[in-house]
Amino acid sequence: MQKTIEILGKQVLVEWSASADKKLQELAEPLQVEMELYFSCLIRKAVRFGGEAQAGEFVTAAPRLKIGFRPVMTKACNVKDFEVEPPVEDFPIVKPEAFVPKRLTIDFKAGKWQGEFSLKNTSSLVA
């Protein structure tokens, strides 16, 4: 399944597998999915699901699927940041639309949600 949504005026292609779609249909409430772009000593990408998703706004991609984008940063760069999850805060980027991902893929395998996003257009790997 796939749908193009708009976040901050930018088009994002959201694709989800048949197994993810089946699991979505079983949910009583929409699943919130966040694309987190983390700025610190280096840039890290993460996809967060459900209660871990902290984006301020979500866009509906399907009746039970909502997508958000959240750039975050740490106050200081520390090597230990890479050993554990450091506390983060929203990153007030002047032009956040420049960092909105182009594609998000979602799957549900072995009882867990999985996701990946890309800042450039790439071919789909979702089955």
N, CA and C atoms as an extended XYZ file, in Angstrom:
381
Properties=species:S:1:pos:R:3:atomname:S:1:resname:S:1:resid:I:1 pbc="F F F"
N         0.831       -1.143        0.000 N   MET     1
C         0.000        0.000        0.000 CA  MET     1
C         0.900        1.237        0.000 C   MET     1
N         0.383        2.315       -0.549 N   GLN     2
C         1.149        3.545       -0.524 CA  GLN     2
C         0.238        4.757       -0.643 C   GLN     2
N         0.731        5.866       -0.121 N   LYS     3
C         0.012        7.126       -0.222 CA  LYS     3
C         1.031        8.246       -0.105 C   LYS     3
N         0.821        9.293       -0.879 N   THR     4
C         1.654       10.477       -0.773 CA  THR     4
C         0.931       11.472        0.124 C   THR     4
N         1.650       11.946        1.150 N   ILE     5
C         1.093       12.925        2.076 CA  ILE     5
C         1.942       14.195        1.988 C   ILE     5
N         1.490       15.247        2.640 N   GLU     6
C         2.240       16.498        2.656 CA  GLU     6
C         2.580       16.865        4.095 C   GLU     6
N         3.866       17.111        4.330 N   ILE     7
C         4.352       17.567        5.630 CA  ILE     7
C         5.160       18.832        5.379 C   ILE     7
N         4.767       19.923        6.016 N   LEU     8
C         5.439       21.213        5.879 CA  LEU     8
C         5.576       21.621        4.411 C   LEU     8
N         4.562       21.327        3.620 N   GLY     9
C         4.562       21.703        2.213 CA  GLY     9
C         5.370       20.795        1.303 C   GLY     9
N         5.913       19.710        1.832 N   LYS    10
C         6.723       18.767        1.044 CA  LYS    10
C         6.001       17.432        0.907 C   LYS    10
N         6.133       16.811       -0.246 N   GLN    11
C         5.522       15.517       -0.518 CA  GLN    11
C         6.351       14.393        0.098 C   GLN    11
N         5.676       13.479        0.788 N   VAL    12
C         6.327       12.313        1.383 CA  VAL    12
C         5.570       11.072        0.916 C   VAL    12
N         6.270       10.143        0.297 N   LEU    13
C         5.666        8.885       -0.116 CA  LEU    13
C         5.727        7.914        1.060 C   LEU    13
N         4.557        7.480        1.526 N   VAL    14
C         4.475        6.527        2.632 CA  VAL    14
C         4.067        5.183        2.039 C   VAL    14
N         4.865        4.158        2.292 N   GLU    15
C         4.576        2.811        1.809 CA  GLU    15
C         4.537        1.864        2.991 C   GLU    15
N         3.556        0.975        2.990 N   TRP    16
C         3.495       -0.025        4.048 CA  TRP    16
C         3.152       -1.371        3.440 C   TRP    16
N         3.725       -2.403        4.030 N   SER    17
C         3.600       -3.763        3.526 CA  SER    17
C         2.209       -4.322        3.784 C   SER    17
N         1.912       -5.451        3.161 N   ALA    18
C         0.629       -6.133        3.372 CA  ALA    18
C         0.502       -6.574        4.829 C   ALA    18
N         1.599       -7.022        5.432 N   SER    19
C         1.523       -7.442        6.834 CA  SER    19
C         1.284       -6.241        7.749 C   SER    19
N         1.863       -5.098        7.430 N   ALA    20
C         1.610       -3.883        8.211 CA  ALA    20
C         0.158       -3.450        8.042 C   ALA    20
N        -0.356       -3.532        6.819 N   ASP    21
C        -1.752       -3.152        6.578 CA  ASP    21
C        -2.702       -4.063        7.349 C   ASP    21
N        -2.413       -5.348        7.374 N   LYS    22
C        -3.252       -6.298        8.122 CA  LYS    22
C        -3.254       -5.943        9.606 C   LYS    22
N        -2.080       -5.640       10.161 N   LYS    23
C        -1.990       -5.285       11.582 CA  LYS    23
C        -2.707       -3.959       11.855 C   LYS    23
N        -2.588       -2.995       10.935 N   LEU    24
C        -3.278       -1.712       11.100 CA  LEU    24
C        -4.791       -1.913       11.207 C   LEU    24
N        -5.321       -2.841       10.412 N   GLN    25
C        -6.773       -3.092       10.420 CA  GLN    25
C        -7.254       -3.658       11.757 C   GLN    25
N        -6.346       -4.254       12.521 N   GLU    26
C        -6.691       -4.824       13.826 CA  GLU    26
C        -6.688       -3.785       14.953 C   GLU    26
N        -6.111       -2.607       14.698 N   LEU    27
C        -5.969       -1.588       15.735 CA  LEU    27
C        -7.271       -0.842       15.982 C   LEU    27
N        -7.545       -0.541       17.245 N   ALA    28
C        -8.734        0.237       17.600 CA  ALA    28
C        -8.499        1.728       17.351 C   ALA    28
N        -7.261        2.174       17.527 N   GLU    29
C        -6.880        3.573       17.338 CA  GLU    29
C        -5.810        3.658       16.251 C   GLU    29
N        -5.708        4.804       15.568 N   PRO    30
C        -4.653        4.946       14.555 CA  PRO    30
C        -3.255        4.819       15.167 C   PRO    30
N        -2.359        4.218       14.434 N   LEU    31
C        -0.958        4.110       14.832 CA  LEU    31
C        -0.258        5.405       14.451 C   LEU    31
N         0.400        6.034       15.415 N   GLN    32
C         1.184        7.221       15.138 CA  GLN    32
C         2.620        6.788       14.866 C   GLN    32
N         3.159        7.268       13.750 N   VAL    33
C         4.519        6.943       13.342 CA  VAL    33
C         5.281        8.252       13.189 C   VAL    33
N         6.429        8.333       13.833 N   GLU    34
C         7.230        9.552       13.793 CA  GLU    34
C         8.547        9.290       13.091 C   GLU    34
N         8.895       10.174       12.179 N   MET    35
C        10.215       10.162       11.558 CA  MET    35
C        11.048       11.175       12.342 C   MET    35
N        11.992       10.673       13.129 N   GLU    36
C        12.821       11.552       13.954 CA  GLU    36
C        14.173       11.756       13.278 C   GLU    36
N        14.543       13.012       13.103 N   LEU    37
C        15.856       13.355       12.573 CA  LEU    37
C        16.633       14.010       13.708 C   LEU    37
N        17.698       13.342       14.159 N   TYR    38
C        18.430       13.692       15.372 CA  TYR    38
C        19.730       14.387       15.009 C   TYR    38
N        19.897       15.610       15.500 N   PHE    39
C        21.114       16.385       15.258 CA  PHE    39
C        21.938       16.425       16.535 C   PHE    39
N        23.189       16.004       16.459 N   SER    40
C        24.114       16.047       17.593 CA  SER    40
C        25.513       16.098       16.999 C   SER    40
N        26.405       15.235       17.446 N   CYS    41
C        27.746       15.147       16.854 CA  CYS    41
C        27.641       14.687       15.402 C   CYS    41
N        26.612       13.921       15.140 N   LEU    42
C        26.325       13.451       13.802 CA  LEU    42
C        24.813       13.364       13.655 C   LEU    42
N        24.351       13.055       12.489 N   ILE    43
C        22.908       12.970       12.253 CA  ILE    43
C        22.477       11.519       12.314 C   ILE    43
N        21.364       11.266       13.005 N   ARG    44
C        20.815        9.919       13.118 CA  ARG    44
C        19.343        9.977       12.726 C   ARG    44
N        18.880        8.918       12.061 N   LYS    45
C        17.472        8.806       11.705 CA  LYS    45
C        16.852        7.691       12.533 C   LYS    45
N        15.611        7.907       12.973 N   ALA    46
C        14.889        6.869       13.706 CA  ALA    46
C        13.414        6.968       13.367 C   ALA    46
N        12.746        5.821       13.351 N   VAL    47
C        11.300        5.778       13.177 CA  VAL    47
C        10.729        5.281       14.490 C   VAL    47
N         9.808        6.051       15.050 N   ARG    48
C         9.205        5.719       16.344 CA  ARG    48
C         7.726        5.436       16.146 C   ARG    48
N         7.228        4.440       16.887 N   PHE    49
C         5.843        3.994       16.733 CA  PHE    49
C         5.059        4.166       18.028 C   PHE    49
N         3.763        4.413       17.898 N   GLY    50
C         2.853        4.446       19.039 CA  GLY    50
C         3.244        5.474       20.070 C   GLY    50
N         3.330        5.054       21.333 N   GLY    51
C         3.630        5.948       22.438 CA  GLY    51
C         5.002        6.584       22.377 C   GLY    51
N         5.910        6.022       21.591 N   GLU    52
C         7.240        6.611       21.448 CA  GLU    52
C         7.239        7.799       20.494 C   GLU    52
N         6.205        7.921       19.668 N   ALA    53
C         6.104        9.005       18.690 CA  ALA    53
C         5.711       10.294       19.408 C   ALA    53
N         6.545       11.309       19.313 N   GLN    54
C         6.340       12.553       20.051 CA  GLN    54
C         6.172       13.780       19.151 C   GLN    54
N         5.996       13.598       17.854 N   ALA    55
C         5.858       14.747       16.950 CA  ALA    55
C         4.687       15.617       17.384 C   ALA    55
N         4.805       16.909       17.145 N   GLY    56
C         3.744       17.831       17.527 CA  GLY    56
C         2.500       17.697       16.669 C   GLY    56
N         2.677       17.352       15.409 N   GLU    57
C         1.555       17.207       14.477 CA  GLU    57
C         1.713       15.914       13.682 C   GLU    57
N         0.575       15.308       13.367 N   PHE    58
C         0.556       14.094       12.556 CA  PHE    58
C        -0.383       14.292       11.378 C   PHE    58
N        -0.017       13.702       10.242 N   VAL    59
C        -0.824       13.758        9.020 CA  VAL    59
C        -1.398       12.370        8.780 C   VAL    59
N        -2.671       12.287        8.434 N   THR    60
C        -3.306       10.995        8.189 CA  THR    60
C        -2.884       10.449        6.831 C   THR    60
N        -2.313        9.239        6.836 N   ALA    61
C        -1.931        8.552        5.600 CA  ALA    61
C        -2.959        7.484        5.244 C   ALA    61
N        -3.649        6.962        6.245 N   ALA    62
C        -4.698        5.948        6.078 CA  ALA    62
C        -5.575        6.048        7.328 C   ALA    62
N        -6.771        5.441        7.300 N   PRO    63
C        -7.650        5.573        8.475 CA  PRO    63
C        -6.992        5.220        9.807 C   PRO    63
N        -6.069        4.292        9.814 N   ARG    64
C        -5.420        3.894       11.071 CA  ARG    64
C        -3.915        4.147       11.063 C   ARG    64
N        -3.479        5.139       10.268 N   LEU    65
C        -2.055        5.429       10.148 CA  LEU    65
C        -1.833        6.933       10.063 C   LEU    65
N        -1.092        7.456       11.050 N   LYS    66
C        -0.773        8.883       11.091 CA  LYS    66
C         0.742        9.047       11.133 C   LYS    66
N         1.243       10.011       10.354 N   ILE    67
C         2.677       10.193       10.195 CA  ILE    67
C         3.085       11.585       10.678 C   ILE    67
N         4.200       11.638       11.409 N   GLY    68
C         4.742       12.910       11.867 CA  GLY    68
C         6.227       12.992       11.608 C   GLY    68
N         6.752       14.217       11.638 N   PHE    69
C         8.184       14.468       11.445 CA  PHE    69
C         8.649       15.334       12.611 C   PHE    69
N         9.784       14.952       13.209 N   ARG    70
C        10.291       15.694       14.365 CA  ARG    70
C        11.808       15.790       14.324 C   ARG    70
N        12.350       16.971       14.022 N   PRO    71
C        13.790       17.166       14.172 CA  PRO    71
C        14.090       17.448       15.637 C   PRO    71
N        15.097       16.772       16.175 N   VAL    72
C        15.477       16.944       17.583 CA  VAL    72
C        16.980       17.146       17.687 C   VAL    72
N        17.404       17.606       18.873 N   MET    73
C        18.831       17.809       19.127 CA  MET    73
C        19.113       17.552       20.599 C   MET    73
N        20.389       17.389       20.912 N   THR    74
C        20.811       17.326       22.305 CA  THR    74
C        21.464       18.665       22.635 C   THR    74
N        21.568       18.962       23.914 N   LYS    75
C        22.179       20.228       24.318 CA  LYS    75
C        23.695       20.196       24.188 C   LYS    75
N        24.269       19.007       24.261 N   ALA    76
C        25.722       18.864       24.159 CA  ALA    76
C        26.038       17.574       23.426 C   ALA    76
N        27.213       17.520       22.851 N   CYS    77
C        27.661       16.321       22.152 CA  CYS    77
C        28.520       15.505       23.117 C   CYS    77
N        28.118       14.240       23.333 N   ASN    78
C        28.815       13.389       24.278 CA  ASN    78
C        28.934       11.998       23.664 C   ASN    78
N        30.092       11.403       23.745 N   VAL    79
C        30.297       10.066       23.179 CA  VAL    79
C        29.316        9.068       23.787 C   VAL    79
N        28.942        9.232       25.031 N   LYS    80
C        28.001        8.317       25.677 CA  LYS    80
C        26.616        8.378       25.047 C   LYS    80
N        26.321        9.451       24.277 N   ASP    81
C        25.027        9.565       23.598 CA  ASP    81
C        24.774        8.368       22.685 C   ASP    81
N        25.826        7.717       22.252 N   PHE    82
C        25.680        6.624       21.302 CA  PHE    82
C        25.545        5.275       21.989 C   PHE    82
N        25.684        5.250       23.305 N   GLU    83
C        25.534        4.016       24.071 CA  GLU    83
C        24.111        3.858       24.610 C   GLU    83
N        23.472        4.954       24.938 N   VAL    84
C        22.100        4.961       25.455 CA  VAL    84
C        21.337        6.078       24.763 C   VAL    84
N        20.009        6.060       24.900 N   GLU    85
C        19.190        7.120       24.317 CA  GLU    85
C        19.280        8.368       25.194 C   GLU    85
N        19.894        9.445       24.700 N   PRO    86
C        19.976       10.661       25.500 CA  PRO    86
C        18.648       11.412       25.459 C   PRO    86
N        18.411       12.273       26.447 N   PRO    87
C        17.213       13.096       26.381 CA  PRO    87
C        17.348       14.076       25.214 C   PRO    87
N        16.276       14.305       24.514 N   VAL    88
C        16.305       15.215       23.364 CA  VAL    88
C        15.245       16.294       23.532 C   VAL    88
N        15.399       17.342       22.750 N   GLU    89
C        14.400       18.407       22.711 CA  GLU    89
C        14.164       18.763       21.248 C   GLU    89
N        13.015       19.370       20.979 N   ASP    90
C        12.726       19.775       19.611 CA  ASP    90
C        13.803       20.732       19.128 C   ASP    90
N        14.155       20.612       17.856 N   PHE    91
C        15.197       21.434       17.259 CA  PHE    91
C        14.515       22.524       16.444 C   PHE    91
N        14.665       23.775       16.835 N   PRO    92
C        13.987       24.864       16.122 CA  PRO    92
C        14.713       25.236       14.825 C   PRO    92
N        14.594       24.403       13.828 N   ILE    93
C        15.240       24.637       12.537 CA  ILE    93
C        14.534       25.803       11.844 C   ILE    93
N        15.303       26.705       11.252 N   VAL    94
C        14.721       27.864       10.574 CA  VAL    94
C        13.855       27.431        9.396 C   VAL    94
N        14.316       26.478        8.604 N   LYS    95
C        13.555       25.974        7.453 CA  LYS    95
C        13.416       24.459        7.560 C   LYS    95
N        12.545       23.958        8.462 N   PRO    96
C        12.428       22.506        8.650 CA  PRO    96
C        11.976       21.766        7.396 C   PRO    96
N        11.273       22.451        6.502 N   GLU    97
C        10.814       21.783        5.277 CA  GLU    97
C        11.976       21.280        4.427 C   GLU    97
N        13.156       21.852        4.595 N   ALA    98
C        14.331       21.411        3.839 CA  ALA    98
C        14.797       20.025        4.280 C   ALA    98
N        14.349       19.581        5.457 N   PHE    99
C        14.786       18.298        6.004 CA  PHE    99
C        13.682       17.242        6.018 C   PHE    99
N        12.507       17.565        5.497 N   VAL   100
C        11.405       16.598        5.492 CA  VAL   100
C        11.789       15.407        4.612 C   VAL   100
N        11.653       14.188        5.128 N   PRO   101
C        11.989       13.002        4.333 CA  PRO   101
C        11.131       12.898        3.068 C   PRO   101
N        11.662       12.182        2.088 N   LYS   102
C        10.956       11.969        0.821 CA  LYS   102
C        10.135       10.688        0.827 C   LYS   102
N        10.614        9.679        1.581 N   ARG   103
C         9.953        8.373        1.559 CA  ARG   103
C        10.051        7.726        2.929 C   ARG   103
N         8.949        7.075        3.333 N   LEU   104
C         8.876        6.308        4.571 CA  LEU   104
C         8.341        4.928        4.235 C   LEU   104
N         9.011        3.891        4.701 N   THR   105
C         8.520        2.524        4.524 CA  THR   105
C         8.241        1.927        5.902 C   THR   105
N         7.126        1.209        5.999 N   ILE   106
C         6.690        0.613        7.262 CA  ILE   106
C         6.390       -0.854        7.037 C   ILE   106
N         6.784       -1.689        7.998 N   ASP   107
C         6.505       -3.117        7.926 CA  ASP   107
C         6.160       -3.605        9.332 C   ASP   107
N         5.568       -4.784        9.397 N   PHE   108
C         5.278       -5.442       10.669 CA  PHE   108
C         5.788       -6.866       10.541 C   PHE   108
N         6.904       -7.163       11.227 N   LYS   109
C         7.550       -8.475       11.137 CA  LYS   109
C         7.847       -8.992       12.532 C   LYS   109
N         7.681      -10.273       12.713 N   ALA   110
C         8.012      -10.943       13.986 CA  ALA   110
C         7.402      -10.212       15.177 C   ALA   110
N         6.176       -9.717       14.999 N   GLY   111
C         5.464       -9.062       16.092 CA  GLY   111
C         5.915       -7.654       16.422 C   GLY   111
N         6.711       -7.033       15.536 N   LYS   112
C         7.222       -5.689       15.800 CA  LYS   112
C         7.058       -4.787       14.583 C   LYS   112
N         6.775       -3.506       14.879 N   TRP   113
C         6.747       -2.497       13.824 CA  TRP   113
C         8.179       -2.160       13.434 C   TRP   113
N         8.399       -1.996       12.140 N   GLN   114
C         9.707       -1.607       11.623 CA  GLN   114
C         9.506       -0.484       10.631 C   GLN   114
N        10.435        0.435       10.598 N   GLY   115
C        10.317        1.536        9.654 CA  GLY   115
C        11.661        2.105        9.285 C   GLY   115
N        11.668        2.762        8.145 N   GLU   116
C        12.878        3.408        7.659 CA  GLU   116
C        12.449        4.572        6.784 C   GLU   116
N        13.196        5.681        6.860 N   PHE   117
C        12.887        6.781        5.957 CA  PHE   117
C        14.136        7.250        5.257 C   PHE   117
N        13.904        7.931        4.140 N   SER   118
C        14.998        8.393        3.312 CA  SER   118
C        14.815        9.881        3.022 C   SER   118
N        15.912       10.603        2.985 N   LEU   119
C        15.886       12.020        2.653 CA  LEU   119
C        15.964       12.244        1.155 C   LEU   119
N        16.123       11.156        0.396 N   LYS   120
C        16.137       11.257       -1.067 CA  LYS   120
C        15.206       10.179       -1.617 C   LYS   120
N        14.787       10.336       -2.851 N   ASN   121
C        13.922        9.336       -3.472 CA  ASN   121
C        14.725        8.064       -3.731 C   ASN   121
N        14.179        6.934       -3.284 N   THR   122
C        14.810        5.632       -3.497 CA  THR   122
C        13.740        4.649       -3.930 C   THR   122
N        14.139        3.539       -4.480 N   SER   123
C        13.154        2.537       -4.885 CA  SER   123
C        12.606        1.808       -3.665 C   SER   123
N        11.390        1.330       -3.791 N   SER   124
C        10.695        0.688       -2.679 CA  SER   124
C        11.272       -0.687       -2.402 C   SER   124
N        11.380       -1.014       -1.106 N   LEU   125
C        11.839       -2.336       -0.690 CA  LEU   125
C        10.742       -3.070        0.068 C   LEU   125
N         9.563       -2.460        0.203 N   VAL   126
C         8.479       -3.072        0.955 CA  VAL   126
C         7.779       -4.107        0.089 C   VAL   126
N         7.558       -5.296        0.687 N   ALA   127
C         6.877       -6.380       -0.038 CA  ALA   127
C         5.384       -6.260        0.134 C   ALA   127
